[in-house]
Amino acid sequence: MLRTTRAMAIAVLVMGIVAVNASTASATSAPRSVKAYGLVVAVNRSSADGACGAAGASGTFRLVSRNTSRTTVHVNGNTRFSARNISSPTFANVCVDVIVGVTGHVRNGRFVADSVRIWSPKPPPTVSVFGMVVSVNGSSADGACGTLGGNGTFTIMNRNAALRVVNVDTSTVFVSRVVSSPTFANVCVDEMVGATGTRSGSAILATDVMIWSTVPDDFASFGMVVSVNGSTANGACGTAGASGTFTVLHRNGRTGVVNVSPSTTYVMKDVASPSFANVCNYAMVGAHGAATSSGLNATSVRIFARPGFAPASAYGMVASVNGSTATGACGTSGGTGTFTIIKRNASRTNVVVTASTRFRPKGTTSFANVCVNGTVGATGVWSGTDLVANVVRIHAAPGS
C-alpha cells in the first residue's frame, strides 16, 4: 500500500513538472503579429463622450471596424503612440470617436498594442436646437436681423417655450430653402430656424444654421404651430375642407388658438390649392380674422413653410461610398451620391449628398474627399431612414 502511494505521488509530481514546462513554453512562444483599424467605441470600458486613456498608463480600448467587428486592444508602458497634428501623443489622446490604427501581437488571447497611430482628432459632441427666432443680437424688434458675414448671436424658442442662445461666426454655414446664398443677415426675428453645433457654456456655437421660413407680414396671429386639433405629435395636420383648431406659439412665449372653418382661405407658396391639411405641427403660420373668447376665427391663413424638422447629425467612419466598400473608394467632385457612416454603436447611417450639400473645411474639400475609412461628420435632415446632408465635415483622410 505504501509503495502504491509513493508511486502515485511520483506520478503526480512528474505530471506537475510537465504541466509547468508546457505552460512556460506556451507563455514564451513567439507572439502572432496582428493589425487593426477602426473607430474607438470605448476606452477603459467607458463609451461616454470624452472618455480617454491616461498618459503613461496601461489600459484598454475597443475598436469597431467597417465590417462592424469589434476588437479589444491592450496598451502598456511599452506601447508607442503617433498622431497627425499632435506633438508627443500618449494614451490620453486615444478617446471615444477617434479613429486609430494599431499594430501589435496576440499573446494568451490578448491583443497587445506595440504601436498606435491616431488618425483623427476627438470631435466635440454636437447639439441641435430648432424653433422660432425671438431675438437677434439682443433685439426682439420686428425686422431685427443679423449682419452679412458677421459674428453675432440669436435666440431660439422651441415649442415648449424654452430659450436657447446660438452664437455664429465667420465659419458658420447657412442653408436655406427659401433664400439663395444665405448668410447671418437672413436670420431674422420671427423666422423658423434650426441650428447644429457644439456647446459653448450655456449657448450653442453653430457650425451650420438652417433657415426654414422668411420674415412674415403683419398678422393678427403669427408663430409656430405646436398643436393641431389638440395633437402635439410630429406630423399632425388638419383635414382639407374641414373645421378645426390649431395652436400657435408666439415669440413672447404665449400661445394663441386659431379656429378655421370650410370658408377659411389658405395661401402657401408653390402649393396650388393649399388647405387646412397643410397646417401641420412645426409649420410657421400667420392668420387674419376676428378675435373671440375661444380664439381667433380665421378668415385667411398663410403658411410660410412646410413643417420644419430639427437638424440631425451623424459622425463616424466611412464604410462605403456610392455602394463601394473598396479601400480608396471616394465620391466625385461636384457630384451627388451616397455614403454610409458606421457610428460607435456599430449602427450605420446612409447619407445623401445633393447638389446643395456643402463640404468643410473650406478650400478644395468636396465629395471627392469622402473616402472609405475616412472620418466624417454630416448634418442635415431626415428623409425616411436617410440623412440628407446640408453640410459634410471631413475630420480626417483615410488611414493608411
C-alpha positions as CSV (number, residue, x, y, z in Angstrom):
1,M,0.0,0.0,0.0
2,L,2.9,2.4,0.9
3,R,4.7,1.6,-2.4
4,T,1.4,2.3,-4.3
5,T,1.0,5.6,-2.6
6,R,4.6,6.6,-3.3
7,A,4.2,5.6,-6.9
8,M,1.1,7.8,-7.3
9,A,2.9,10.7,-5.6
10,I,5.9,10.4,-8.0
11,A,3.5,10.3,-11.0
12,V,1.6,13.4,-9.8
13,L,5.0,15.2,-9.3
14,V,6.1,14.3,-12.9
15,M,2.8,15.4,-14.3
16,G,3.1,18.8,-12.5
17,I,6.6,19.4,-13.8
18,V,5.5,18.6,-17.4
19,A,2.5,20.9,-17.0
20,V,4.7,23.8,-15.7
21,N,7.2,23.3,-18.5
22,A,4.3,23.2,-21.1
23,S,2.8,26.4,-19.6
24,T,6.2,28.2,-19.7
25,A,6.8,27.1,-23.2
26,S,3.4,28.4,-24.3
27,A,3.9,31.7,-22.5
28,T,7.3,32.3,-24.1
29,S,6.3,31.1,-27.6
30,A,6.6,33.7,-30.4
31,P,3.6,36.0,-30.4
32,R,1.4,36.4,-33.5
33,S,1.7,39.8,-35.2
34,V,-1.7,41.5,-35.9
35,K,-3.1,44.8,-37.1
36,A,-6.4,46.6,-36.6
37,Y,-8.0,49.8,-37.8
38,G,-11.3,51.4,-36.8
39,L,-13.3,53.8,-34.7
40,V,-12.7,53.8,-30.9
41,V,-16.0,53.0,-29.2
42,A,-14.9,52.6,-25.6
43,V,-11.8,53.4,-23.5
44,N,-11.2,51.5,-20.3
45,R,-14.7,50.2,-20.8
46,S,-16.3,53.6,-20.9
47,S,-18.2,54.6,-24.1
48,A,-19.1,58.1,-22.7
49,D,-18.4,61.2,-24.7
50,G,-14.9,62.5,-23.8
51,A,-13.7,59.1,-22.4
52,C,-9.9,58.9,-23.0
53,G,-7.0,57.0,-21.7
54,A,-4.4,58.3,-19.3
55,A,-0.9,59.4,-20.3
56,G,1.7,56.7,-19.4
57,A,-0.9,54.3,-18.0
58,S,-1.9,50.8,-19.1
59,G,-5.4,50.2,-20.2
60,T,-7.7,49.0,-22.9
61,F,-9.7,50.5,-25.7
62,R,-12.2,48.9,-28.1
63,L,-12.4,49.4,-31.9
64,V,-15.3,48.8,-34.3
65,S,-14.1,48.2,-37.9
66,R,-16.0,49.0,-41.0
67,N,-17.4,45.4,-41.2
68,T,-18.7,46.1,-37.6
69,S,-16.4,43.6,-36.0
70,R,-15.1,44.7,-32.6
71,T,-11.5,44.3,-31.2
72,T,-10.3,45.0,-27.7
73,V,-6.7,46.4,-27.6
74,H,-4.4,46.4,-24.6
75,V,-1.8,49.1,-24.1
76,N,1.1,49.3,-21.6
77,G,4.2,51.2,-20.9
78,N,5.9,49.8,-24.0
79,T,3.2,50.9,-26.4
80,R,4.3,53.7,-28.8
81,F,1.9,56.4,-29.9
82,S,2.0,58.6,-33.0
83,A,-0.5,61.1,-34.4
84,R,-1.3,63.7,-37.0
85,N,-1.0,67.2,-35.7
86,I,-0.4,66.1,-32.1
87,S,3.0,66.6,-30.5
88,S,4.1,63.8,-28.1
89,P,0.9,61.8,-28.2
90,T,0.0,59.4,-25.5
91,F,-2.8,57.1,-24.4
92,A,-4.5,60.2,-23.2
93,N,-5.1,61.1,-26.9
94,V,-7.0,57.8,-27.5
95,C,-10.6,58.8,-27.0
96,V,-14.1,57.7,-27.9
97,D,-14.9,58.6,-31.5
98,V,-11.3,58.8,-32.6
99,I,-10.1,56.6,-35.5
100,V,-6.9,54.7,-34.9
101,G,-4.7,52.1,-36.5
102,V,-2.9,49.5,-34.3
103,T,0.0,47.2,-34.8
104,G,0.6,44.6,-32.2
105,H,0.7,41.0,-31.2
106,V,-1.6,38.4,-29.7
107,R,-0.3,36.6,-26.6
108,N,-2.5,34.4,-24.5
109,G,-5.6,35.5,-26.4
110,R,-5.0,39.2,-25.8
111,F,-4.2,41.8,-28.5
112,V,-1.4,43.9,-27.1
113,A,-0.5,47.1,-29.0
114,D,3.1,47.7,-30.0
115,S,2.2,51.0,-31.7
116,V,-1.0,53.1,-32.0
117,R,-1.5,55.6,-34.8
118,I,-4.1,58.2,-34.1
119,W,-5.7,59.4,-37.4
120,S,-8.4,61.8,-36.4
121,P,-8.9,64.4,-33.6
122,K,-11.5,63.9,-31.0
123,P,-14.7,65.6,-32.2
124,P,-16.7,67.7,-29.8
125,P,-20.2,66.4,-29.2
126,T,-22.8,68.0,-31.4
127,V,-26.1,69.5,-30.2
128,S,-29.1,70.8,-32.1
129,V,-31.9,73.3,-31.5
130,F,-35.0,74.1,-33.6
131,G,-37.7,76.8,-33.2
132,M,-38.6,80.4,-33.8
133,V,-36.1,83.3,-33.6
134,V,-37.2,85.7,-30.9
135,S,-34.2,88.0,-30.8
136,V,-31.1,88.7,-32.9
137,N,-28.0,90.4,-31.4
138,G,-30.2,91.2,-28.3
139,S,-33.0,92.9,-30.3
140,S,-36.5,91.4,-30.4
141,A,-37.9,94.2,-32.7
142,D,-39.8,93.4,-35.8
143,G,-37.3,93.1,-38.7
144,A,-34.2,92.6,-36.5
145,C,-31.7,90.6,-38.5
146,G,-28.0,89.5,-38.3
147,T,-25.2,91.1,-40.3
148,L,-23.8,89.9,-43.6
149,G,-20.7,87.9,-42.9
150,G,-20.5,89.0,-39.2
151,N,-20.3,87.3,-35.8
152,G,-23.3,87.5,-33.5
153,T,-26.0,85.7,-31.6
154,F,-29.7,84.9,-31.9
155,T,-32.1,83.3,-29.5
156,I,-34.4,80.4,-30.5
157,M,-37.6,79.4,-28.7
158,N,-38.6,75.8,-29.1
159,R,-42.2,74.5,-29.0
160,N,-42.2,74.1,-25.2
161,A,-41.2,77.8,-25.0
162,A,-37.6,77.1,-23.7
163,L,-35.0,79.6,-25.0
164,R,-31.5,78.7,-26.4
165,V,-28.8,81.2,-27.4
166,V,-27.0,80.4,-30.6
167,N,-23.6,82.0,-31.4
168,V,-22.4,82.3,-35.0
169,D,-19.1,83.3,-36.5
170,T,-17.5,83.6,-39.9
171,S,-17.1,79.8,-40.2
172,T,-20.8,79.1,-39.6
173,V,-22.5,77.6,-42.7
174,F,-26.0,78.9,-43.5
175,V,-28.5,76.9,-45.6
176,S,-32.0,78.0,-46.7
177,R,-34.9,76.5,-48.6
178,V,-36.2,80.0,-49.4
179,V,-33.1,82.2,-49.9
180,S,-30.2,81.7,-52.3
181,S,-26.7,82.2,-50.8
182,P,-28.0,82.8,-47.3
183,T,-25.9,84.5,-44.5
184,F,-26.4,85.7,-41.0
185,A,-28.2,88.7,-42.5
186,N,-31.0,86.3,-43.4
187,V,-31.6,85.2,-39.8
188,C,-34.3,87.5,-38.5
189,V,-36.9,87.7,-35.7
190,D,-40.0,85.6,-36.3
191,E,-38.3,83.1,-38.6
192,M,-38.2,79.4,-38.1
193,V,-34.6,78.2,-37.8
194,G,-32.6,75.1,-36.9
195,A,-29.0,75.1,-35.7
196,T,-26.4,72.4,-35.1
197,G,-23.1,73.0,-33.3
198,T,-21.2,72.5,-30.1
199,R,-21.8,73.6,-26.6
200,S,-20.2,76.9,-25.6
201,G,-21.1,77.4,-21.9
202,S,-24.9,77.6,-21.9
203,A,-25.0,78.6,-25.6
204,I,-24.5,76.7,-28.8
205,L,-21.7,77.6,-31.2
206,A,-23.3,76.9,-34.5
207,T,-21.4,75.1,-37.2
208,D,-24.5,75.3,-39.5
209,V,-27.8,77.1,-39.5
210,M,-30.9,76.0,-41.5
211,I,-33.4,78.8,-42.3
212,W,-36.9,77.4,-42.9
213,S,-39.0,80.5,-43.4
214,T,-38.9,84.1,-44.5
215,V,-39.9,87.1,-42.4
216,P,-43.7,87.4,-42.3
217,D,-46.1,90.3,-42.8
218,D,-48.3,91.7,-40.1
219,F,-50.8,89.1,-38.9
220,A,-53.4,89.0,-36.1
221,S,-51.8,85.8,-35.0
222,F,-48.3,84.5,-36.1
223,G,-46.0,81.9,-34.9
224,M,-45.0,78.2,-34.9
225,V,-47.8,75.6,-34.9
226,V,-47.4,73.5,-31.8
227,S,-50.7,71.5,-31.9
228,V,-53.4,70.7,-34.5
229,N,-56.9,69.6,-33.3
230,G,-55.4,69.0,-29.9
231,S,-52.5,66.8,-31.1
232,T,-48.8,67.8,-30.5
233,A,-47.4,64.8,-32.4
234,N,-44.9,65.3,-35.1
235,G,-46.7,65.2,-38.5
236,A,-50.1,66.1,-37.0
237,C,-52.0,68.1,-39.6
238,G,-55.5,69.4,-40.3
239,T,-58.0,67.9,-42.8
240,A,-58.7,69.6,-46.1
241,G,-62.1,71.4,-46.2
242,A,-62.8,70.7,-42.5
243,S,-63.3,72.9,-39.5
244,G,-60.8,72.7,-36.7
245,T,-58.3,74.4,-34.5
246,F,-54.5,74.9,-34.2
247,T,-52.4,76.5,-31.6
248,V,-49.7,79.0,-32.4
249,L,-46.7,79.7,-30.2
250,H,-45.8,83.4,-30.3
251,R,-42.3,84.8,-29.8
252,N,-43.3,86.2,-26.4
253,G,-43.8,82.7,-25.2
254,R,-47.6,82.9,-25.2
255,T,-49.9,80.7,-27.2
256,G,-53.0,81.5,-29.2
257,V,-55.8,79.3,-30.6
258,V,-56.8,79.8,-34.2
259,N,-60.2,78.4,-35.3
260,V,-60.7,77.5,-39.0
261,S,-63.9,76.6,-41.0
262,P,-64.6,75.4,-44.5
263,S,-64.8,79.1,-45.6
264,T,-61.3,79.9,-44.4
265,T,-58.9,80.6,-47.3
266,Y,-55.3,79.4,-47.4
267,V,-52.2,80.8,-49.1
268,M,-48.9,78.9,-49.5
269,K,-46.0,79.5,-51.9
270,D,-45.5,76.8,-54.5
271,V,-48.7,74.9,-53.5
272,A,-51.6,75.2,-56.0
273,S,-54.5,74.6,-53.7
274,P,-53.4,74.8,-50.0
275,S,-55.9,73.8,-47.3
276,F,-56.2,73.0,-43.6
277,A,-54.3,69.8,-44.5
278,N,-51.1,71.9,-45.0
279,V,-51.3,73.3,-41.4
280,C,-49.1,70.9,-39.5
281,N,-47.0,71.0,-36.3
282,Y,-43.7,72.8,-36.7
283,A,-45.0,74.9,-39.6
284,M,-44.8,78.7,-39.5
285,V,-48.3,80.2,-39.9
286,G,-49.9,83.7,-39.9
287,A,-53.7,84.2,-39.7
288,H,-56.1,87.1,-40.1
289,G,-59.5,87.2,-38.5
290,A,-61.6,88.4,-35.6
291,A,-60.6,87.7,-32.0
292,T,-63.2,85.9,-29.9
293,S,-63.3,84.4,-26.4
294,S,-62.5,81.0,-27.9
295,G,-59.6,82.2,-30.1
296,L,-59.0,83.9,-33.4
297,N,-61.7,83.0,-36.0
298,A,-59.5,82.9,-39.1
299,T,-60.8,84.3,-42.4
300,S,-57.4,83.6,-44.0
301,V,-54.3,81.6,-43.1
302,R,-50.9,81.9,-44.7
303,I,-48.5,79.0,-44.4
304,F,-44.9,80.3,-44.7
305,A,-43.1,77.0,-44.7
306,R,-43.7,73.3,-44.7
307,P,-43.1,71.7,-41.3
308,G,-39.5,72.2,-40.4
309,F,-37.5,69.3,-38.9
310,A,-35.0,69.6,-36.1
311,P,-31.4,69.2,-37.5
312,A,-29.9,65.7,-37.5
313,S,-26.3,64.7,-37.4
314,A,-24.1,61.6,-37.7
315,Y,-20.4,61.0,-37.1
316,G,-18.1,58.1,-37.7
317,M,-16.1,56.1,-40.1
318,V,-17.0,55.9,-43.8
319,A,-17.8,52.3,-44.7
320,S,-18.9,52.7,-48.3
321,V,-19.2,55.4,-51.0
322,N,-21.8,55.0,-53.7
323,G,-22.2,51.4,-52.8
324,S,-18.5,50.5,-52.9
325,T,-16.7,49.3,-49.8
326,A,-13.3,49.0,-51.6
327,T,-10.4,50.7,-49.9
328,G,-9.8,54.0,-51.8
329,A,-13.4,54.3,-53.0
330,C,-14.3,58.1,-52.9
331,G,-17.1,60.3,-54.2
332,T,-16.8,62.6,-57.2
333,S,-16.0,66.3,-57.0
334,G,-19.2,68.3,-57.7
335,G,-21.2,65.1,-57.9
336,T,-24.1,63.7,-56.0
337,G,-24.4,60.3,-54.4
338,T,-24.4,58.5,-51.1
339,F,-22.1,57.2,-48.4
340,T,-22.5,55.1,-45.3
341,I,-21.2,56.0,-41.9
342,I,-20.5,53.5,-39.1
343,K,-21.1,55.1,-35.7
344,R,-19.6,54.0,-32.4
345,N,-22.6,51.8,-31.6
346,A,-21.9,49.9,-34.8
347,S,-25.1,51.2,-36.4
348,R,-25.0,52.6,-39.9
349,T,-26.4,55.8,-41.3
350,N,-26.9,56.3,-45.1
351,V,-26.0,59.9,-46.0
352,V,-27.4,61.5,-49.2
353,V,-25.2,64.1,-51.0
354,T,-27.1,66.6,-53.1
355,A,-26.1,69.4,-55.4
356,S,-26.6,71.9,-52.5
357,T,-24.6,69.9,-49.9
358,R,-21.6,71.9,-48.7
359,F,-18.3,70.5,-47.6
360,R,-16.0,71.7,-44.9
361,P,-13.3,72.7,-44.2
362,K,-13.3,75.3,-46.9
363,G,-10.9,75.0,-49.8
364,T,-10.6,72.0,-52.0
365,T,-12.9,69.8,-49.9
366,S,-15.6,68.2,-51.9
367,F,-17.5,64.9,-52.2
368,A,-14.2,63.6,-53.7
369,N,-12.7,63.8,-50.2
370,V,-15.3,61.5,-48.7
371,C,-13.5,58.1,-48.9
372,V,-13.8,54.7,-47.4
373,N,-12.1,54.5,-44.0
374,G,-12.1,58.3,-43.6
375,T,-13.6,60.2,-40.6
376,V,-16.7,62.2,-41.5
377,G,-19.5,64.1,-39.8
378,A,-22.7,65.1,-41.5
379,T,-25.6,67.4,-40.6
380,G,-28.9,67.7,-42.3
381,V,-32.5,66.5,-42.1
382,W,-34.0,63.0,-42.1
383,S,-35.8,61.7,-45.2
384,G,-37.1,58.3,-44.2
385,T,-34.1,56.5,-42.9
386,D,-31.6,58.6,-44.9
387,L,-29.8,61.7,-43.7
388,V,-30.0,64.3,-46.4
389,A,-26.8,66.3,-45.8
390,N,-26.7,70.1,-45.7
391,V,-23.1,70.1,-44.6
392,V,-20.4,67.4,-44.6
393,R,-17.3,67.9,-42.5
394,I,-14.3,65.8,-43.2
395,H,-12.3,65.3,-40.0
396,A,-9.5,63.1,-41.3
397,A,-8.4,61.3,-44.5
398,P,-8.4,57.5,-44.5
399,G,-5.6,55.9,-42.5
400,S,-3.0,54.0,-44.5
